[in-house]
Structures are given as C-alpha cells and as structure tokens.
Amino acid sequence: MAYSRDKFVKKMQSYVGLKESDGSHMKIVNTYNSHKPLARGYKLKSSDSWCAATISSAAIECGCTAIIPTEVSCPQMIELFKKLGEWQENDAYKPSAGDIIFYDWQDSGSGDNKETPDHVGCVEKVSGNTITVIEGNKNDAVCRRSLQVNGKYIRGYGVP
C-alpha cells in the first residue's frame, strides 16, 4: 500500500483525546504490541512513555511500517529513519503534513541541534511559519502543539 500523508494525519487526528487517566491510551499501546516483530523485542508497558508508540501505532494502522519505522525509542526511531534515507536535519527545512518531528528539550537554540531526542510527534499542518503537531504522551494524552518552523527544541524530521 502506498503511503498517504493525508491518511496518516487523519489516523493521528483520530487519536486526539486518548489519555492515560481513563486508560484510552491503551488503544495505542495494544496496537503497538500486536505488531510483530516488536522493535528490539520490547513489549510496551502501560506505564512507559508512549510518544514514539503513537507514531508507530498510526503507521501500523495505515499499513506504512516500511517507511515509518515502528519503535518506542525516539533515538532508535531516528536511526531507523536515517537507514531508510528519510532523515531531514537541515534547519532551513520547512516541514509538510505527515512529517515526523523530533524534539530535544535541552536545545539551547544556538546552532544545529544534534543531541538526543526526547519526544516525537506528527506534523498535522503548516500555516505560514507555524507548525501544528499531534503528539502522543503530551501531558499524558494525545494533544496538539504549535511552534515555529526552525524553532527551538526541534531536533529534525523523519520524512516518509
């Protein structure tokens, strides 16, 4: 099946509002854990961080795991995007809907950020210089965030 950015973004939109407090985030955890083989053989626990699993779950449900790697670790997911030739680290890059954005919360905002990523989400849309992202495990739920293109904390993008 060919990758559809629109289908992937719609799947991420369908996750908005899932949260830990009512256990609805288990839909993501269970979808991730049902996919075999599990990345590095690791079965995600309900108490684990689940931002990368959210991206993985959407990829599983959309049938695009060949170009969006399944993983529960942000650093490992970046390495897999690099192996696929789908990693974008140019500060001048303007993302598109369906790109996978990685963050590093320790980014100083000075120079190119090459440190360990802490979080991941999916670009929902770009309007002018504003990026709207859907992220799993943001405040223990699937939520949106807005930030500026080439803003502080952006580590880079997986570009399927």
N, C-alpha and C positions, 0 to 999 in steps of 0.2 A: 504494500500500500504506500502510495506517495505521501510525503509529509505535507500536511496542510497547516500552515501557521494559524489560519482562522479557526480550524477545528481544535487545535491545541489551546489557543487562547480561550475559546468557548468552554473547553473542559476545565481550565483553571478558574474561569468565572463561576462555573458550577460548584466549585469548592468553597467560594467565599462564604464565610459564616460558620464553617465547620470549626469546632473548637474542642479543646481538652476538657473544659469544665463540664460538658454534658456527654463526653465520650464520642461525639460525632466525628472527631478526627480519626477514629479507628477505621473509618472507611478508607482513608489514605494508607494507614499502617497495614491493614489487611490486604489491600490491593498490592502494595509493595511486596509483602511477604509471600503472596500467592505466586509471584513471578519467579520462575526458575530458569537458570540458576540464580540464586541470590548473589549479589555482589560480594565478593570475598567470603561467601558462605555465611554472612551475618544476617540473622533474623532480627528485625527491628522490634524493640520493646515499646510498649505504650508510653513509657516514661522517657524514652530517648528523644533527642532533638529530631525534628521531622521536616525541616525545610527542604532538604535535598530529596527526601522521600516523596514530598508533594510533587516536585518536578518529575521524579521517576514514575509515580503513580499515574500522572497525566500522560506521560509517554507510553506507559503500558496500555492504558485505556484507549489511546489513539492509535496504537499499533505502530509507533515510530521509535522503538527502542534501538534500532540500528543506527539512528542518527542523533538520538538524545539518550545518552548512556544512563542506565539505572545504577544508582549509588545512594548511600546515606551519608557520605562524607563529602563536604564541599571541595577540599583539596584533591581528593581522589577523582571527583567528577571533572574538575578542571583538567587533570592529567588525561582522562579519557577523551575529553573534547580535543585536547592537543593531538592525541594519537589519531583522531578522526580528521585532523586538519580543519577543525571547526572553532578554533580559539581565536578571539579578537582582543588585542590588548592595546591598540592604538588609541591614545587619548582623544584624537580627532574623530574617532568613530561615532556616528550618530546611529543609535540602535533602531530596530524595527520591531513591530509587534511580533511576538513569538520568539524573540531572542531570550536567552537565559542569562540573567545578570547576577554577578557575584560581588559580594561586599567584603571589605576588611575594615572593621570598626576601629582599628588602630591607625588608619591612614592619617598622615599629618596634613595632607592637602598640598604638599610641596613635592613636585617631581612625580615620576611614574611609580604607581603603587605596585610593588611586586611581592608583597608579604602574603602570609597565609590567609585564605578567605575564611570568613566566619559565618556567612549567610548567603542564601541564593533565592532568587525569585524569577518570575517570567514577566517580560515586558508586555503589558496589555496594550498600551498605545503611546505614541509620541505626538505631542502637540507643540509646535514651535521648539523651544528648548526644554520643555517639561516632559519627563518620562513618568508614566503611571505604571506601577509594578504590582503584581499579585504575588504574595509570599505566604507560604505555609509557616507555621510556628512563629508568627509575628504577634507578640503579646498572647501566646498560646492559642492562636486562632489563624485562620486563613483570612488575610486582610489586604488592603491596598496601601501603597505608599507612593508619594510623589516626590521627585527630586529632579535636579537639573542635569542635562546632558553634560558629561565630563565633570560631574560633581564629586565632592569629597566622599570618600568611602567606596567608590566604585573600583573594584579590582579588575574587572574585564567581563567579557561576554562569551558564552557558547553560542555559536551562530549556525544552527542546523540548516 
